[in-house]
């Protein structure tokens, strides 16, 4: 990670730099890359920006129930590949991100967020007591606590989507991967005794000129069928 502080820019400053046409062009450009060029790694500066982007991903209650395990070691990637349907993206990509999710949400997790919020916003802890109570009532003691694994996975997919969109905007190729064995990943990455488990994977790098899928037309149903306005 870089040492760049996570401070918010004024809304008007952030928005004036956005080009709607460039956004759509980047999204048309991106695709689930099937063949990466292992000789074209992502620069350290560019990757640092994408790490910051992942950290800035939104989550329910702001709990951030995740960790982003970034793998660049060729030996580890080679070990993971057989447990990923032998997909070449695993070993040929520049950076492999394994999105980890917390196995459970405890009172300590809510307390950590409350303290971080109080510090970041200069608030007394007692002013956030109601917010802490909402989290505990919903995710720790409420009905959703019985499906916290699914809740956590839903949050991780928000971060995954954020990474892929941000990567496209800066010209980095990605491929989201669900075709892997979480149990084997957890074993190889020594996650068994930790608070986290593997949830989904994203390979990041530079598309190969030999990837025939790069030039195929993007298939999307018409906007009129997918967007309903009321």
N, C-alpha and C positions, 0 to 999 in steps of 0.2 A: 504493500500500500504506500501511497505517497503521503507526504506530510501536509498536503493542501487542506486547509480548514474547510469543513463542510458548512459554509455560510451561504445563506440564500441571497441571490441577487435580487434587486428590485424588480417587480413584475414587468414594468415598462422596459427595463433594460434587457431582460430575458426575451421578451416577445418581439422586440424590434429586430432581433437577429434571426428570427424564424422565417424561412421562405416556404410557404405552403407547397409550391411546385417542387422544391427540392426534397421536401418530405415525401411526397408521393413518388417521385423519381427513385428515391432510395428504397422505398418499399416495393416498387416494381422490380428493382435491380436484385434485391435479395431473393434467395431461394434456399431450400434445404440442401446445402452443398454435399454432393456425393463423393467427390474426389478432391482432396486438398493437396497443395504443393508443399511438401515438407521442407523444401529449400527456400520458402518465402515466409519466414516467421514474422509475427506481429512485433513491432518495435516496443521497447520497454516503456517509452513515453505514452504511446497510444494505448497500450494495455493498462497502464496506470489509470488512464481516463476511464476505461471501461470498468475497472474495479470500483472506482468512485461511483460510476453510474449504477452498478449493482447495489452498492450500499444505500444509494438514494431511492431504491425501489420502495413503493408504498406497501403497507401491510395492514391488516385489520387491527384496530386499536393502536397501530404503530409498534406492535410487539416484536416484529422482526424475528420470527421463530426459525431462523435459518443460519447456515454458515456456508460460505462459498469456498469449496476446496479446489484450488487451481493447481493443475498438474502439468508440468512441462518436462519432467524426468522421462526420457525415452524408455527406460527400463520399467517404470511403473505403468506407463501407457501400454507397453507390450504385454505386460502381465494381465492387464484389464481386458485387452482386446478379445481373447477367447471367450470371455464372459459377457461379451457385447455383440453376440451373433457374428463374431469375427468381422465386424465392420471396419473398413480401412480408415475411416475418419478418426477412430480412436487413437491410432498410432501415428497417423500422418498429419494431424492438425498441429497447430502451433501451441495452443493452450486448450487444455481439456478442463472444463468446469463441472465438477460434481456438486450438484445442489443438495446440501444436507438439510434435514428438517429435524426439529426437536421431537423426541419420542413422546414427550408429555409437556403440558404447561402447568407449572406449579405456582404457588403464591410467591416464591422467590423471583420468578420471572416477571410477574406483575410489579413487584417491589423494585426490581432493577429498572424497569421502564419509568416508574414514578420518580425515582431518584434522578435518572438521566434527564427527564423532562423538567424537573424542578431546577436542576443545575443549568440546563440550556436556556431556560426562559426566565430565570431569576425569580422563581416562585417558592413560597413556603410549602413544605410537604403537606401540611394540613389542608391547603387549598386544593390538593389533588386527591383527597380521601374519597370523594364520591366517584371519581374516575377509577380509582383502584377497586372500589367496590363493584363497579359495573363489570370490570374484567373478571373478577373472582366469581361473581354471580353467574356470569355467562359461560366462561370457558373452564373454570375450575370446579364449580359446584352445580352448574346448570346442565340441561340436557345435552348441550353441545360437547360437554366434557366426555361423553360416551363415544363421540366420533371425532376426537381431537386429532387422530391421525389423518383423517380426510381433510379436516380444517387446515392442518398444517401443510398438507400437500397442495391445497388450493392456493395458499399464500405463496408457496415456492414457485408455482406456475406464473404468478404475477411477476416475480423477479426474473424468471426465464424469459417471458415476453419482453420485459423491459430491456434485458441484455441484448436480445436479438434486434430490437428496433434501434437501440442506440448504436449497436455494431454496424447496422446497415447505414446509418447516418454518417459514420466516419469511414465507410468503405471496408469494413471487416466482414468476412464471410462466416456464417454459422450453420450448424446443423443440430437441431434438438434431437435427443435420442432417448427413447423409452425402451428400446430393445436391448436390455441388459439385465443381468441377474443382481438385484440389490443385495441379496445375501452374500454373494461372492465378492461384490464390491466392498461391503462392510467388513468382510474377513480380510481382504487384501489391504484395505486402507486402515485396518486396526480400529474400527469404530465400535466393536462389540461392547466395550465397557464404557463407552462415552454416552453423552446425552443426545447424540445425533445419529441419524440413519440416512443412507443415500435415498434420494427421491427421484431425481431426473438428471440427465446429463446433457451438456451442450459442448460440441466441438467448435472451436474458433480458429480461424486462420485465413489462408488465401486460396481461393479456388484454383484448381489446376486447369490449364488450357485444354486438357484432354477430357474434362468433365462435360459430357454431351448434354447433361441436364441444364447447364448454364444458359443455353440458347433456346430452350423449349419455351413455348408460350405459357404464360401463367394461366392457370385454370381457376376461375372464380365465377360463381353464379352472379347473375345481374344484380346490380345494386337495388333495383326496384323490387327484387324478390327477397332480398335480405334485410332491407331497411324499411321499417314501417313507421310512418309519422302520424301522430295523433294530436 
